[in-house]
């Protein structure tokens, strides 16, 4: 049993990990940069240690300071959350070399799965289906020639990266050289590795992923699938489990492939195997994420399991007694990522300060956030502010619950995508479960807000202006004649 | 003078038409009878407009007012009337009395460069002292009143000359 866990992260995921630590009676140690000194994860933890860095994100990436903080706090393990150092093999190895438990997979497994090309070769060796592809192992000109031979459309991406950086769809041989060159320079900038990779682009693909959990000794179970096809800028915004309109037999084959891959790698702890599902029912290995996922709550809702608890028990030396037959998928769960952004301006990130926060409540509603009133929302960190998750017996009921919860959520002080998400949950194609990763782009016109009626517009404007001291004084307090000189101030 | 508010890139005028028996406002061409229940200035509160009740949360940050009304969020741009007029570019050179009163003191002199919002003169009207400010930047071309003199509604008080760019 672990005694004290340092969380090398911030925001909602740090708060979420701390919650389970409290439930298990394990002490929690938070780390923070000065910019985050008032953040909820700092207040929630038993101990909090400040890290110094010129750039806030750099603090959470500083291995030496994190290990020193763990020593100071007397921590016996480090949970990396997601992002930051969660999939950094060098960090995981350094944690173990310092005599601490890294709550995640073995460093060599992180290294294997972190390299898209090696991971793909490993998947092929295990008999997993992969989309036709080629990798750059020589000059960019050679790569262009090989990629053209696969046929179009092609998806070009960074060999080393994720998160949509350096990714583009190329539809003809003419545009390939320029796009490959752009992708390569973006890959170099973001990942310090300019190698690019091309694969056959599947039209109207679905993103289906499988949550797995392994004990590091070859025992691996899956916690069923998640559908993550609703994406903007190649990043997920809505996830759900089970995947809609997915035949059980196909679902079982995808889950079995995920387990096979993870078992072959001797995978330890929680992980996710991602697949592309083509409209014809063929599926292809995409990549493996060697960490807890942002969207893990949908799996927790349908399985009733606490993934962080599973992670902590295994890391604390308990044997994994979880058997496949013990895991059931019950009801339907959705997750919405609440982001500080302007959907009407191509999802441009927004900044501000949380002025009012009223999370929705009720049965089957979960709000995972790292927010509080007064918290600045800056460009220093990721634009995801919180996650709203719902669970109900059927997909339709869960969607209705999400729609109501989105309307109930009050978050003022920064522009966000809550109303936009609400429009997706009112869209007939979405409600019918006819999803693919191009959904948001394809349905862009239907997802624009309807123009306000004059009555609603007037209500919004009056609600706004009557809340100001200046106008309400004019409206309620002044004797009649003075109102007409409202712009004269005494 | 109406208050100007911006929502979804369009500007609307809000003006007070009457206060009794109910607050009566105009939003562009729409007349609105308003009842706002007291809420101690805090959110949420209920506001009833033309018989339709709305649940409202709101937060102000400088020139922006964030509003959550009936399950949706909005961001309203708000400028105090003086600054709105000053920045509109259509503000008149003529500063006229909007009601009868008396000049208490002059705060600007002939030929002064003034910026939008600078005080021009203090008047007393309806037993209140009111500072009349420049609706926009300019030079004082002429002053048409003196301290301790009274004026009627519509009297020209100060004439501004636009600054040549």
Interface residues (C-beta under 8 A of the other chain):
Chain A: X352 X353 X355 X356 X358 X406 X407 X408 X410 X411 X412 X413 X415 X416 X418 X419 X422 X451 X452 X454 X455 X456 X457 X458 X459 X460 X461 X462 X463 X464 X465 X466 X467 X468 X470 X471 X474 X475 X476 X479 X480 X481 X482 X483 X484 X485 X486 X487 X488 X489 X490
Chain B: X1 X3 X5 X7 X8 X12 X14 X16 X18 X19 X23 X25 X27 X28 X29 X30 X32 X34 X36 X41 X43 X44 X47 X49 X50 X52 X54 X56 X57 X58 X59 X60 X61 X65 X66 X67 X68 X69 X70 X71 X72 X73 X74 X75 X76 X78 X80 X81 X82 X85 X98 X99 X123 X125 X126 X128 X129 X130 X131 X132 X133 X135
